């Protein structure tokens, strides 16, 4: 469990200096911070939090941390899992117009993430650590003065992950998947 926490602090440590590199134009009145939540994580009693910092009119930097805790007091033969995910991404906003500048409008961007996942089912425990790279495409709307809606999708590539399975040893695996996500936020 120490390894996921250490990697989380590395992501935060890398993010803070980059946020400070944003353009500071005294004539610009654009709010530069967006805090978002993914409402669908409530179903699994988890938390999916986003922080987005506008760097200039075309770029923003986004950090995402998600956590799904393992369920307690489950029957012995039920499926139980825990997940921690830390993601850092850059968004490039296309079709720049005066009314639609970062962090609003259509965007594309790469991201990198670390994921820790553990599941337990019928006395078999599986744990893996993965570095994920992805290319995301999305659109972020400004709903009113403060609220935003961000919908994105993209391809995710999992680098060789180390799987630890009870008494079965280790295996390496490379895989890919598609993602779709929705988040609501407050623009400050």
Backbone as a chain_set.jsonl record, in Angstrom:
{"seq": "XXXXXXXXXXXXXXXXXXXXXXXXXXXXXXXXXXXXXXXXXXXXXXXXXXXXXXXXXXXXXXXXXXXXXXXXXXXXXXXXXXXXXXXXXXXXXXXXXXXXXXXXXXXXXXXXXXXXXXXXXXXXXXXXXXXXXXXXXXXXXXXXXXXXXXXXXXXXXXXXXXXXXXXXXXXXXXXXXXXXXXXXXXXX", "coords": {"N": [[0.815, -1.186, 0.0], [2.119, 1.148, 0.442], [3.472, 1.812, -1.885], [1.472, 2.782, -3.839], [0.742, 5.188, -2.536], [3.151, 6.622, -2.445], [3.581, 7.01, -5.205], [1.399, 8.621, -5.782], [2.139, 11.003, -4.434], [4.351, 11.676, -6.023], [3.104, 12.297, -8.483], [1.626, 14.562, -7.667], [3.742, 16.223, -6.897], [5.022, 16.641, -9.359], [3.027, 17.994, -10.692], [2.519, 20.485, -9.402], [4.71, 22.403, -9.944], [4.291, 22.703, -12.731], [1.725, 23.822, -12.914], [2.288, 26.348, -11.991], [3.498, 27.507, -14.177], [1.696, 28.813, -15.767], [0.221, 31.321, -17.943], [0.274, 34.641, -16.87], [-1.7, 37.05, -17.277], [-2.702, 40.248, -16.77], [-4.906, 41.445, -17.902], [-6.593, 39.461, -18.498], [-9.534, 37.851, -17.575], [-10.291, 35.292, -17.131], [-11.255, 32.503, -15.258], [-9.081, 30.257, -13.663], [-9.126, 27.724, -12.462], [-10.578, 24.52, -12.136], [-12.595, 22.338, -10.41], [-13.633, 19.027, -10.281], [-16.011, 16.296, -10.106], [-16.731, 12.841, -10.574], [-19.862, 11.66, -10.911], [-20.749, 9.011, -11.05], [-19.183, 7.33, -9.543], [-20.217, 7.304, -7.025], [-22.029, 5.251, -6.888], [-20.498, 2.957, -6.418], [-19.522, 3.599, -4.023], [-17.203, 5.083, -4.106], [-14.64, 7.53, -4.926], [-13.969, 10.012, -7.256], [-11.983, 12.412, -8.25], [-11.183, 15.479, -9.816], [-8.797, 17.932, -10.788], [-8.34, 20.787, -12.609], [-6.165, 22.968, -14.238], [-5.892, 25.962, -15.909], [-3.544, 26.732, -18.327], [-2.996, 28.467, -20.468], [-4.724, 30.167, -23.174], [-5.18, 27.985, -24.849], [-4.35, 25.599, -23.65], [-4.635, 23.272, -20.928], [-3.968, 21.74, -17.765], [-4.604, 18.667, -16.252], [-5.308, 16.886, -13.293], [-6.133, 13.812, -11.89], [-7.586, 11.834, -9.412], [-8.655, 8.759, -8.298], [-10.545, 6.558, -6.226], [-11.617, 3.476, -5.092], [-12.911, 1.899, -2.462], [-12.483, -1.257, -0.755], [-15.218, -3.403, -0.105], [-16.667, -3.991, 3.062], [-17.441, -6.633, 5.419], [-18.477, -8.616, 3.7], [-19.971, -11.602, 2.248], [-18.117, -14.705, 2.291], [-17.667, -15.85, -0.262], [-18.002, -13.786, -2.094], [-17.248, -11.266, -4.593], [-14.704, -8.989, -4.122], [-13.118, -5.852, -4.36], [-10.441, -3.412, -4.608], [-9.418, -0.224, -5.709], [-7.056, 2.139, -6.862], [-6.274, 5.062, -8.568], [-4.199, 7.303, -10.251], [-3.945, 10.067, -12.284], [-2.425, 12.113, -14.771], [-2.851, 14.655, -17.066], [-2.693, 16.457, -20.199], [-4.512, 18.935, -21.806], [-5.431, 19.999, -25.015], [-7.048, 22.581, -26.458], [-9.075, 22.813, -29.202], [-10.141, 24.713, -32.129], [-10.059, 27.441, -31.362], [-11.684, 30.236, -30.093], [-12.789, 33.534, -29.202], [-14.884, 33.41, -27.314], [-14.806, 30.765, -26.602], [-12.472, 29.469, -24.908], [-9.746, 27.791, -23.289], [-10.803, 26.586, -20.175], [-12.855, 25.443, -21.844], [-14.787, 23.888, -24.419], [-14.002, 21.878, -27.353], [-11.574, 19.323, -27.047], [-8.356, 17.616, -27.204], [-5.957, 15.285, -25.972], [-2.994, 13.906, -24.413], [-2.422, 11.539, -21.738], [-1.086, 10.211, -18.676], [-1.05, 7.556, -16.339], [-1.089, 5.969, -13.105], [-2.047, 2.86, -11.818], [-3.39, 0.968, -9.199], [-4.671, -2.115, -8.363], [-6.686, -4.44, -6.679], [-8.183, -7.534, -6.262], [-10.348, -9.849, -4.648], [-11.534, -13.07, -4.624], [-13.237, -15.813, -3.635], [-11.097, -16.831, -1.935], [-8.899, -16.35, -3.591], [-6.513, -14.084, -4.38], [-5.759, -11.265, -6.334], [-3.432, -8.952, -7.45], [-2.475, -5.989, -9.086], [-0.19, -3.645, -10.571], [-0.083, -0.913, -12.674], [1.076, 1.109, -15.366], [-0.534, 3.458, -17.215], [-1.126, 4.761, -20.411], [-2.778, 7.196, -22.362], [-4.9, 8.549, -24.951], [-7.03, 11.11, -25.097], [-10.239, 12.393, -26.063], [-12.516, 15.0, -25.96], [-15.243, 17.092, -24.721], [-15.855, 20.062, -23.048], [-18.282, 21.756, -21.308], [-19.532, 24.95, -20.337], [-21.804, 25.403, -17.975], [-23.075, 27.377, -16.472], [-22.267, 30.383, -14.691], [-20.513, 29.224, -12.805], [-20.583, 26.363, -12.987], [-19.552, 23.315, -14.628], [-19.519, 20.836, -17.265], [-18.004, 17.915, -18.262], [-17.299, 15.699, -20.747], [-15.682, 12.874, -21.902], [-13.781, 10.615, -23.988], [-11.669, 7.868, -24.915], [-8.701, 6.078, -26.001], [-7.025, 3.684, -24.073], [-3.925, 2.487, -23.03], [-2.406, -0.138, -21.456], [0.616, -0.573, -19.914], [3.118, -3.185, -19.603], [1.983, -5.014, -16.957], [2.421, -6.113, -13.621], [1.222, -8.992, -12.376], [0.153, -10.443, -9.411], [-0.645, -13.442, -8.19], [-2.138, -15.633, -5.877], [-0.031, -18.234, -5.079], [0.415, -18.805, -7.758], [2.342, -17.441, -9.061], [3.893, -14.932, -11.189], [2.76, -12.959, -13.934], [3.188, -11.232, -17.018], [1.557, -8.661, -18.836], [0.204, -6.981, -21.648], [-2.209, -4.685, -22.511], [-5.172, -3.109, -23.891], [-7.827, -0.688, -23.833], [-11.045, 0.932, -24.127], [-12.384, 4.03, -22.998], [-14.989, 5.856, -21.352], [-16.099, 8.769, -19.877], [-17.701, 10.925, -17.509], [-17.865, 14.06, -15.946], [-18.748, 16.44, -13.449], [-18.317, 19.834, -12.574], [-16.987, 22.622, -10.652], [-16.193, 25.908, -11.486], [-13.639, 27.969, -10.707]], "CA": [[0.0, 0.0, 0.0], [3.001, 2.314, 0.462], [3.84, 2.157, -3.244], [0.508, 3.695, -4.442], [0.778, 6.497, -1.879], [4.37, 7.294, -2.913], [3.375, 7.428, -6.588], [0.475, 9.746, -5.705], [2.91, 12.193, -4.092], [5.171, 12.021, -7.181], [2.219, 12.987, -9.418], [1.337, 15.883, -7.126], [4.984, 16.978, -6.95], [5.264, 17.036, -10.751], [1.95, 18.885, -11.121], [2.563, 21.822, -8.805], [5.533, 23.35, -10.705], [3.724, 22.961, -14.053], [0.621, 24.763, -12.74], [2.863, 27.672, -11.803], [3.994, 28.031, -15.44], [0.596, 29.369, -16.55], [0.356, 32.727, -18.33], [-0.341, 35.575, -15.939], [-2.05, 38.252, -18.012], [-3.564, 41.022, -15.879], [-6.141, 41.824, -18.583], [-7.399, 38.262, -18.686], [-10.396, 37.616, -16.424], [-10.714, 33.895, -17.151], [-10.949, 31.742, -14.049], [-8.08, 29.273, -14.057], [-9.228, 26.478, -11.722], [-11.815, 23.747, -12.23], [-12.651, 21.157, -9.556], [-14.714, 18.193, -10.815], [-16.287, 14.979, -9.532], [-17.457, 11.899, -11.407], [-20.983, 11.249, -10.072], [-21.011, 7.583, -11.138], [-18.416, 6.622, -8.515], [-21.037, 7.209, -5.82], [-22.672, 3.935, -6.932], [-19.582, 1.974, -5.824], [-19.038, 4.243, -2.796], [-15.843, 5.545, -4.347], [-14.421, 8.955, -5.127], [-13.215, 10.317, -8.476], [-11.81, 13.857, -8.126], [-10.363, 16.09, -10.852], [-8.413, 19.34, -10.676], [-7.838, 21.267, -13.898], [-5.558, 24.301, -14.168], [-5.702, 26.568, -17.221], [-2.186, 27.229, -18.528], [-3.183, 29.628, -21.339], [-6.011, 30.088, -23.873], [-5.318, 26.738, -25.602], [-3.904, 24.429, -22.9], [-4.875, 23.13, -19.486], [-3.365, 20.554, -17.159], [-5.602, 18.046, -15.386], [-4.906, 15.81, -12.397], [-7.295, 13.031, -11.489], [-7.337, 10.782, -8.429], [-9.87, 8.006, -8.005], [-10.371, 5.533, -5.196], [-12.759, 2.623, -4.791], [-12.506, 1.067, -1.325], [-13.052, -2.609, -0.707], [-16.416, -3.514, 0.735], [-16.455, -4.722, 4.314], [-18.5, -7.538, 5.869], [-19.059, -9.328, 2.572], [-19.891, -13.061, 2.366], [-16.794, -15.225, 1.949], [-17.53, -16.176, -1.678], [-18.331, -12.653, -2.95], [-16.155, -10.584, -5.278], [-14.357, -7.752, -3.426], [-11.951, -5.239, -4.993], [-9.986, -2.077, -4.239], [-8.736, 0.393, -6.836], [-6.521, 3.496, -6.724], [-5.811, 5.496, -9.873], [-3.701, 8.69, -10.281], [-3.734, 10.393, -13.694], [-1.981, 13.46, -15.124], [-3.063, 14.828, -18.494], [-2.625, 17.774, -20.822], [-5.602, 19.13, -22.756], [-5.235, 21.015, -26.043], [-8.369, 22.995, -26.903], [-9.11, 23.119, -30.625], [-11.131, 25.671, -32.587], [-9.98, 28.573, -30.43], [-12.467, 31.432, -30.358], [-12.758, 34.394, -28.02], [-15.85, 32.944, -26.323], [-14.488, 29.389, -26.206], [-11.062, 29.253, -24.656], [-9.533, 26.817, -22.22], [-11.008, 25.145, -20.234], [-14.139, 25.084, -22.435], [-14.791, 23.562, -25.824], [-13.526, 20.575, -27.814], [-10.154, 19.15, -26.744], [-7.651, 16.337, -27.312], [-4.762, 15.35, -25.145], [-2.417, 12.688, -23.853], [-2.336, 11.461, -20.284], [-0.385, 9.049, -18.123], [-1.658, 7.239, -15.039], [-0.669, 4.798, -12.345], [-3.212, 2.191, -11.245], [-3.242, -0.164, -8.282], [-5.95, -2.82, -8.304], [-6.64, -5.703, -5.952], [-9.476, -8.181, -6.1], [-10.385, -11.088, -3.878], [-12.71, -13.869, -4.931], [-13.139, -17.211, -3.183], [-9.751, -17.095, -1.418], [-7.856, -16.075, -4.582], [-6.241, -12.642, -4.421], [-4.99, -10.796, -7.474], [-3.025, -7.556, -7.321], [-1.593, -5.518, -10.143], [0.24, -2.253, -10.665], [0.049, -0.646, -14.102], [1.221, 2.458, -15.886], [-1.437, 3.565, -18.353], [-1.037, 5.948, -21.255], [-4.026, 7.304, -23.109], [-5.176, 9.722, -25.767], [-8.422, 11.416, -24.813], [-10.958, 13.362, -26.874], [-13.698, 15.356, -25.187], [-15.824, 18.425, -24.808], [-16.203, 20.598, -21.734], [-19.254, 22.834, -21.395], [-19.762, 25.858, -19.219], [-23.25, 25.357, -17.774], [-23.421, 28.732, -16.042], [-21.092, 31.128, -14.239], [-19.593, 28.41, -12.023], [-20.653, 24.912, -13.177], [-19.072, 22.767, -15.888], [-19.775, 19.44, -17.588], [-16.907, 17.421, -19.078], [-17.504, 14.329, -21.243], [-14.552, 12.498, -22.749], [-13.574, 9.21, -24.299], [-10.35, 7.699, -25.49], [-8.039, 4.784, -25.971], [-6.108, 3.528, -22.941], [-2.972, 1.4, -23.224], [-1.799, -0.576, -20.209], [1.961, -1.097, -20.093], [3.211, -4.478, -18.913], [1.618, -4.97, -15.552], [2.839, -7.289, -12.863], [0.113, -9.602, -11.667], [0.534, -11.336, -8.326], [-1.77, -14.313, -7.895], [-1.782, -16.595, -4.837], [0.622, -19.503, -5.424], [0.518, -19.031, -9.201], [3.476, -16.702, -9.606], [3.692, -13.632, -11.82], [2.653, -12.929, -15.384], [3.192, -9.893, -17.582], [0.486, -8.525, -19.8], [-0.017, -5.688, -22.275], [-3.586, -4.671, -22.986], [-5.729, -1.801, -24.189], [-9.276, -0.612, -23.656], [-11.653, 2.219, -24.425], [-12.995, 4.611, -21.792], [-15.94, 6.951, -21.47], [-16.26, 9.332, -18.543], [-18.452, 12.171, -17.355], [-17.607, 14.702, -14.669], [-19.354, 17.747, -13.216], [-17.362, 20.595, -11.782], [-17.166, 24.032, -10.313], [-15.153, 26.704, -12.127], [-13.262, 29.054, -9.802]], "C": [[0.864, 1.257, 0.0], [3.342, 2.767, -0.95], [2.806, 3.067, -3.912], [0.546, 5.095, -3.827], [2.004, 7.282, -2.326], [4.193, 7.813, -4.337], [2.406, 8.599, -6.648], [1.228, 11.04, -5.402], [3.834, 12.618, -5.232], [4.329, 12.778, -8.199], [1.927, 14.4, -8.942], [2.579, 16.768, -7.211], [5.319, 17.456, -8.349], [4.255, 18.092, -11.171], [2.118, 20.308, -10.626], [3.469, 22.775, -9.577], [4.946, 23.679, -12.079], [2.563, 23.937, -13.952], [1.144, 26.187, -12.598], [3.364, 28.3, -13.09], [2.899, 28.668, -16.284], [0.853, 30.843, -16.867], [-0.373, 33.603, -17.33], [-0.549, 36.892, -16.659], [-3.05, 39.028, -17.173], [-4.864, 41.433, -16.549], [-7.082, 40.637, -18.738], [-8.214, 37.984, -17.42], [-10.896, 36.176, -16.369], [-10.312, 33.229, -15.842], [-10.097, 30.553, -14.446], [-8.188, 27.93, -13.362], [-10.589, 25.828, -11.917], [-11.655, 22.531, -11.33], [-13.845, 20.336, -10.002], [-14.817, 16.883, -10.048], [-17.002, 14.138, -10.566], [-18.601, 11.342, -10.571], [-21.232, 9.741, -10.065], [-20.23, 6.775, -10.11], [-19.19, 6.508, -7.2], [-21.698, 5.84, -5.731], [-21.804, 2.88, -6.252], [-18.935, 2.523, -4.551], [-17.587, 4.681, -2.912], [-15.797, 7.05, -4.55], [-13.546, 9.14, -6.358], [-13.149, 11.836, -8.574], [-10.849, 14.344, -9.203], [-10.013, 17.514, -10.447], [-7.812, 19.732, -12.015], [-7.356, 22.707, -13.737], [-5.333, 24.804, -15.59], [-4.288, 27.126, -17.297], [-2.18, 28.475, -19.4], [-4.485, 29.418, -22.107], [-6.225, 28.774, -24.62], [-4.979, 25.475, -24.808], [-4.379, 24.467, -21.445], [-4.249, 21.815, -19.036], [-4.377, 19.979, -16.175], [-4.981, 16.909, -14.579], [-6.167, 15.13, -11.902], [-6.861, 11.954, -10.506], [-8.658, 10.078, -8.158], [-9.547, 6.886, -7.03], [-11.684, 4.783, -5.021], [-12.325, 1.722, -3.647], [-13.126, -0.317, -1.407], [-14.244, -2.611, 0.236], [-16.105, -4.363, 1.962], [-17.66, -5.616, 4.607], [-19.229, -8.213, 4.708], [-19.024, -10.828, 2.837], [-18.569, -13.567, 1.802], [-16.612, -15.482, 0.453], [-17.884, -15.008, -2.608], [-17.064, -12.003, -3.507], [-15.924, -9.235, -4.597], [-13.117, -7.166, -4.102], [-11.68, -3.851, -4.426], [-9.232, -1.515, -5.435], [-8.288, 1.801, -6.475], [-5.931, 3.869, -8.074], [-5.401, 6.965, -9.778], [-3.338, 9.013, -11.727], [-3.338, 11.852, -13.852], [-2.139, 13.617, -16.627], [-2.971, 16.271, -18.927], [-3.762, 17.854, -21.825], [-5.237, 20.261, -23.71], [-6.609, 21.342, -26.61], [-8.301, 23.477, -28.337], [-10.142, 24.203, -30.903], [-11.215, 26.877, -31.653], [-10.801, 29.755, -30.947], [-12.432, 32.275, -29.098], [-13.703, 33.886, -26.93], [-15.543, 31.536, -25.823], [-12.982, 29.249, -26.081], [-10.928, 28.301, -23.483], [-10.097, 27.36, -20.919], [-12.332, 24.713, -20.86], [-13.996, 24.827, -23.922], [-14.268, 22.163, -26.08], [-12.023, 20.458, -27.561], [-9.664, 17.736, -27.05], [-6.444, 16.433, -26.393], [-4.292, 14.014, -24.624], [-2.487, 12.708, -22.325], [-1.575, 10.2, -19.901], [-0.946, 8.826, -16.721], [-0.972, 6.033, -14.41], [-1.929, 4.181, -11.742], [-2.776, 1.027, -10.361], [-4.616, -0.805, -8.18], [-5.755, -4.134, -7.567], [-8.055, -6.262, -5.9], [-9.309, -9.504, -5.356], [-11.679, -11.804, -4.221], [-12.44, -15.312, -4.539], [-11.699, -17.589, -2.826], [-8.641, -16.967, -2.459], [-7.714, -14.56, -4.664], [-5.388, -12.315, -5.631], [-4.688, -9.314, -7.264], [-2.212, -7.17, -8.543], [-1.338, -4.027, -10.024], [0.461, -1.993, -12.151], [0.306, 0.836, -14.341], [0.378, 2.499, -17.153], [-1.142, 4.846, -19.106], [-2.328, 6.004, -22.063], [-4.039, 8.568, -23.955], [-6.673, 9.962, -25.647], [-8.956, 12.486, -25.76], [-12.218, 13.706, -26.094], [-14.189, 16.759, -25.455], [-16.222, 18.851, -23.401], [-17.086, 21.826, -21.925], [-19.225, 23.699, -20.148], [-21.274, 25.945, -19.064], [-23.806, 26.688, -17.294], [-22.144, 29.391, -15.537], [-20.06, 30.248, -13.54], [-19.53, 26.935, -12.416], [-20.207, 24.483, -14.566], [-19.52, 21.312, -16.03], [-18.699, 19.004, -18.558], [-17.215, 15.971, -19.448], [-16.346, 14.008, -22.164], [-14.493, 10.992, -22.938], [-12.172, 9.088, -24.868], [-9.829, 6.295, -25.369], [-7.037, 4.769, -24.827], [-5.229, 2.316, -23.206], [-2.299, 1.098, -21.893], [-0.42, -1.132, -20.524], [2.061, -2.43, -19.364], [2.993, -4.322, -17.418], [2.122, -6.227, -14.869], [1.626, -7.779, -12.079], [0.675, -10.523, -10.596], [-0.697, -12.16, -7.976], [-1.309, -15.342, -6.873], [-1.235, -17.882, -5.447], [0.708, -19.776, -6.913], [1.663, -18.246, -9.828], [3.074, -15.399, -10.238], [3.546, -13.809, -13.324], [2.687, -11.477, -15.822], [2.152, -9.823, -18.681], [0.467, -7.109, -20.351], [-1.444, -5.704, -22.802], [-4.008, -3.239, -23.284], [-7.229, -1.855, -23.98], [-9.75, 0.766, -24.092], [-12.338, 2.721, -23.161], [-13.992, 5.682, -22.193], [-16.181, 7.465, -20.075], [-17.02, 10.641, -18.6], [-18.07, 12.757, -15.997], [-18.292, 16.065, -14.631], [-18.412, 18.54, -12.327], [-17.798, 21.998, -11.492], [-15.942, 24.785, -10.814], [-14.859, 27.905, -11.263], [-12.132, 29.893, -10.361]], "O": [[0.397, 2.324, -0.399], [3.488, 3.964, -1.199], [3.208, 4.061, -4.517], [0.395, 6.085, -4.543], [1.909, 8.487, -2.562], [4.608, 8.93, -4.645], [2.571, 9.487, -7.484], [0.983, 12.062, -6.042], [4.083, 13.812, -5.396], [4.777, 13.793, -8.732], [1.975, 15.341, -9.735], [2.475, 17.944, -7.561], [5.844, 18.556, -8.519], [4.594, 18.997, -11.932], [1.877, 21.251, -11.38], [3.037, 23.893, -9.857], [5.082, 24.808, -12.55], [2.419, 24.803, -14.815], [0.493, 27.131, -13.046], [3.635, 29.5, -13.118], [3.16, 29.034, -17.43], [1.597, 31.524, -16.162], [-1.522, 33.329, -16.983], [0.329, 37.755, -16.651], [-4.137, 38.526, -16.889], [-5.836, 41.743, -15.86], [-8.252, 40.813, -19.078], [-7.657, 37.892, -16.326], [-11.834, 35.878, -15.63], [-9.18, 33.37, -15.379], [-10.365, 29.908, -15.459], [-7.383, 27.046, -13.658], [-11.622, 26.497, -11.87], [-10.692, 21.777, -11.467], [-14.954, 20.862, -10.099], [-13.857, 16.422, -9.43], [-17.794, 14.657, -11.352], [-18.349, 10.618, -9.608], [-21.876, 9.24, -9.143], [-20.591, 5.631, -9.834], [-18.841, 5.688, -6.351], [-21.908, 5.32, -4.635], [-22.329, 1.996, -5.576], [-17.939, 1.988, -4.064], [-16.838, 4.651, -1.936], [-16.794, 7.748, -4.366], [-12.503, 8.5, -6.487], [-14.133, 12.481, -8.936], [-9.83, 13.708, -9.474], [-10.822, 18.217, -9.841], [-6.883, 19.085, -12.5], [-8.052, 23.551, -13.173], [-4.66, 24.147, -16.385], [-3.877, 27.903, -16.436], [-1.455, 29.429, -19.121], [-5.282, 28.562, -21.723], [-7.358, 28.472, -24.994], [-5.297, 24.374, -25.259], [-4.505, 25.526, -20.83], [-4.035, 20.903, -19.835], [-4.943, 20.709, -15.361], [-4.234, 16.085, -15.106], [-7.144, 15.787, -11.542], [-5.882, 11.245, -10.742], [-9.657, 10.717, -7.83], [-8.441, 6.346, -7.009], [-12.735, 5.392, -4.825], [-11.461, 0.865, -3.834], [-14.159, -0.518, -2.047], [-14.263, -1.905, 1.244], [-15.361, -5.34, 1.882], [-18.758, -5.381, 4.104], [-20.45, -8.362, 4.735], [-18.153, -11.3, 3.567], [-17.972, -12.927, 0.936], [-15.498, -15.343, -0.054], [-18.051, -15.224, -3.809], [-15.968, -12.167, -2.97], [-16.845, -8.424, -4.504], [-12.167, -7.895, -4.389], [-12.557, -3.208, -3.849], [-8.493, -2.239, -6.102], [-9.035, 2.564, -5.862], [-5.178, 3.094, -8.664], [-6.169, 7.788, -9.279], [-2.52, 8.32, -12.332], [-3.852, 12.724, -13.151], [-1.619, 12.803, -17.39], [-3.148, 17.19, -18.128], [-3.953, 16.93, -22.616], [-4.796, 21.331, -23.29], [-7.266, 20.472, -27.183], [-7.575, 24.418, -28.659], [-10.923, 24.569, -30.024], [-12.295, 27.274, -31.218], [-10.631, 30.206, -32.079], [-12.077, 31.774, -28.031], [-13.36, 33.926, -25.749], [-15.976, 31.157, -24.734], [-12.3, 28.941, -27.059], [-11.896, 28.041, -22.769], [-9.868, 28.528, -20.605], [-12.89, 23.698, -20.442], [-13.19, 25.462, -24.601], [-14.109, 21.364, -25.157], [-11.278, 21.399, -27.835], [-10.45, 16.793, -27.142], [-5.971, 17.525, -26.077], [-5.089, 13.098, -24.417], [-2.597, 13.768, -21.709], [-1.44, 9.262, -20.686], [-1.274, 9.775, -16.01], [-0.367, 5.204, -15.089], [-2.781, 4.897, -11.215], [-1.918, 0.223, -10.726], [-5.61, -0.121, -7.939], [-4.783, -4.851, -7.801], [-9.002, -5.561, -5.543], [-8.276, -10.168, -5.434], [-12.768, -11.238, -4.127], [-11.522, -15.948, -5.056], [-11.155, -18.556, -3.358], [-7.531, -17.443, -2.219], [-8.668, -13.849, -4.976], [-4.41, -13.005, -5.918], [-5.577, -8.527, -6.941], [-1.355, -7.933, -8.99], [-2.132, -3.268, -9.47], [1.129, -2.782, -12.819], [-0.184, 1.696, -13.61], [0.553, 1.678, -18.054], [-0.932, 5.896, -18.5], [-2.899, 4.968, -22.405], [-3.296, 9.517, -23.708], [-7.482, 9.124, -26.046], [-8.219, 13.369, -26.2], [-12.916, 12.811, -25.617], [-13.648, 17.5, -26.276], [-16.847, 18.091, -22.661], [-16.715, 22.79, -22.595], [-18.929, 23.228, -19.05], [-21.955, 26.499, -19.927], [-24.908, 27.076, -17.684], [-21.048, 28.987, -15.925], [-18.86, 30.491, -13.662], [-18.497, 26.303, -12.194], [-20.444, 25.18, -15.552], [-19.854, 20.65, -15.048], [-18.496, 19.656, -19.582], [-17.372, 15.119, -18.573], [-16.052, 14.76, -23.093], [-15.063, 10.214, -22.173], [-11.561, 10.083, -25.257], [-10.431, 5.437, -24.723], [-6.289, 5.728, -24.634], [-5.724, 1.247, -23.563], [-1.694, 1.977, -21.28], [-0.297, -2.065, -21.317], [1.174, -2.77, -18.582], [3.714, -3.603, -16.725], [2.23, -7.282, -15.493], [1.083, -7.068, -11.233], [1.588, -11.303, -10.867], [-1.695, -11.609, -7.51], [-0.204, -15.871, -6.988], [-1.911, -18.537, -6.24], [1.047, -20.894, -7.302], [1.919, -18.385, -11.024], [2.048, -14.816, -9.886], [4.145, -14.709, -13.911], [2.262, -10.59, -15.082], [1.898, -10.809, -19.373], [0.687, -6.148, -19.615], [-1.841, -6.655, -23.476], [-3.296, -2.286, -22.969], [-7.828, -2.93, -23.953], [-8.946, 1.651, -24.386], [-12.816, 1.928, -22.35], [-13.857, 6.327, -23.233], [-16.443, 6.676, -19.167], [-16.987, 11.363, -19.597], [-17.966, 12.028, -15.011], [-18.4, 16.752, -15.647], [-17.78, 17.982, -11.431], [-18.806, 22.496, -11.994], [-14.805, 24.364, -10.599], [-15.715, 28.773, -11.091], [-11.696, 30.849, -9.72]]}, "num_chains": 1, "name": "protein.A"}
